[in-house]
Amino acid sequence: MSGDIEKRLSRLEDIEAIKQLIARYAKAADHNGDPAMMAPCFSADAVWNCEGIGRWEGRDAVVAGLRETCTVALPWALHYMTQPIITVAEDGQTAAGEYYLWELAKVTPEGGGAAEDTWIGGWYESQFRKENGAWLFNHIELILKLMSAVKNAQWETPIPPWQG
């Protein structure tokens, strides 16, 4: 029985550590993608992808891409990561997670100009790996469902692929 309790406790500790990682990532993004805060969140072979924003492979490329995105395209943001569903593999060395994104941001329009107050929403699908006892992002896929200027009378949402 004690082995079962230890396994369950370890799983809960892993889930909490991954939630903390997600929170540190959001804080780093809100600090304009601060490389010193962002780099410790990713494995060396990490991948980050979001249609319409970018795809980067390898920790250095991910950190540089997010830094540029968080200073040029979105010079100000406040990320809310909610409702995480984390599944830790039996070996306790990898995990998968899904969690929602609600973001208030200032977005620089294509072609330049003053940044606009913007609502952003969607979800993340992430893969995690434990290295030297610490959980890291190994792959992040951000699926945007909403990116609309606050001033709009209606939210602008992308057409779902099943309707287009």
C-alpha positions in Angstrom: 0.0 0.0 0.0 2.8 2.5 0.8 4.3 2.1 -2.7 0.9 3.0 -4.2 0.7 6.1 -2.0 4.3 7.1 -2.9 3.5 6.7 -6.6 0.3 8.8 -6.3 2.2 11.5 -4.2 5.0 11.6 -6.8 2.4 12.0 -9.6 0.7 14.9 -7.8 4.1 16.6 -7.1 4.9 16.2 -10.8 1.6 17.8 -11.8 2.1 20.7 -9.4 5.7 21.2 -10.7 4.3 21.4 -14.3 1.7 23.9 -13.2 4.5 26.0 -11.7 6.4 25.7 -15.0 3.4 27.0 -16.9 3.1 29.9 -14.5 6.8 30.8 -14.9 6.4 30.7 -18.7 3.5 33.1 -18.5 5.3 35.4 -16.2 8.4 35.4 -18.5 6.1 36.2 -21.5 4.5 39.1 -19.5 8.0 40.4 -18.9 8.5 40.9 -22.6 9.9 37.3 -23.1 12.8 38.0 -20.8 15.4 35.5 -21.9 16.8 34.9 -18.4 13.3 33.9 -17.3 12.2 32.1 -20.5 15.3 29.9 -21.2 15.0 27.8 -18.0 11.5 26.7 -19.1 12.6 24.8 -22.2 14.5 21.6 -23.0 17.5 22.1 -25.4 15.5 20.5 -28.3 12.2 22.3 -27.6 9.7 23.3 -30.3 7.2 26.2 -30.0 4.6 26.6 -32.7 1.5 28.8 -33.4 0.0 29.4 -36.8 0.2 33.1 -37.6 2.9 33.8 -35.0 5.8 31.5 -35.7 7.6 28.2 -35.3 11.0 27.8 -33.6 13.0 24.7 -32.9 15.7 24.5 -30.2 15.8 26.4 -26.9 17.8 29.3 -28.3 15.5 29.8 -31.3 12.4 29.5 -29.1 13.7 32.0 -26.6 14.8 34.5 -29.3 11.5 34.1 -31.2 9.4 34.6 -28.1 11.5 37.6 -27.1 10.9 39.3 -30.5 7.2 38.4 -30.4 6.9 39.8 -26.8 8.6 43.0 -27.6 7.6 43.8 -31.2 4.3 42.1 -32.1 2.9 42.1 -28.6 4.8 44.8 -26.6 2.5 44.4 -23.6 0.6 41.3 -22.4 -1.0 39.7 -19.4 -1.4 35.9 -19.7 -4.0 33.9 -17.8 -3.3 30.2 -18.1 -6.3 28.3 -16.8 -7.9 24.8 -16.4 -4.8 22.7 -16.9 -5.2 19.0 -17.6 -1.9 17.3 -17.0 -1.2 13.6 -17.7 2.1 12.2 -16.4 3.4 9.1 -18.1 3.8 5.9 -16.1 7.6 6.4 -16.1 7.2 9.8 -14.5 9.7 11.3 -17.0 7.3 12.8 -19.6 3.9 14.4 -19.5 1.3 16.0 -21.7 -0.9 19.0 -20.9 -3.7 21.1 -22.2 -4.6 24.5 -20.7 -6.5 27.6 -21.8 -5.1 31.0 -22.6 -6.9 34.2 -21.9 -4.7 37.2 -22.7 -5.0 40.9 -22.6 -2.4 42.5 -24.9 -1.3 45.4 -27.0 -0.8 44.2 -30.5 1.2 46.1 -33.1 -0.8 46.1 -36.4 0.9 44.6 -39.5 2.7 47.4 -41.3 3.3 49.3 -38.0 1.4 51.9 -36.1 0.3 52.2 -32.5 -0.3 49.0 -30.6 -4.0 48.2 -30.2 -5.7 46.8 -27.1 -6.5 43.2 -28.0 -8.3 40.2 -26.6 -6.5 36.9 -27.3 -7.9 33.5 -26.4 -7.2 29.9 -27.2 -5.4 26.9 -25.7 -2.0 25.3 -25.4 -1.2 21.6 -26.1 2.2 20.9 -24.6 4.6 18.1 -24.0 6.9 18.1 -21.0 10.1 16.3 -20.1 11.8 15.9 -16.7 15.5 16.5 -16.9 17.8 16.4 -13.8 14.7 16.4 -11.6 13.1 19.5 -13.2 10.1 19.7 -15.6 10.7 21.5 -18.9 8.6 22.3 -22.0 9.6 20.0 -24.8 6.9 21.1 -27.3 4.3 23.8 -27.2 1.5 24.2 -29.7 -0.6 27.3 -29.2 -4.0 27.2 -30.9 -5.5 30.7 -31.2 -9.3 30.9 -31.3 -9.7 34.6 -30.7 -7.5 37.6 -31.5 -9.7 40.8 -31.7 -9.1 44.4 -31.1 -11.0 45.6 -28.0 -12.5 48.5 -30.0 -14.3 46.1 -32.4 -18.1 45.9 -31.9 -17.8 42.1 -32.2 -15.0 39.7 -31.5 -13.1 38.6 -34.6 -12.7 34.9 -34.5 -11.0 32.6 -37.1 -13.3 30.4 -39.1 -13.0 26.8 -37.8 -11.5 24.5 -40.3 -14.6 22.3 -40.3 -16.6 25.3 -41.5 -14.2 26.6 -44.1 
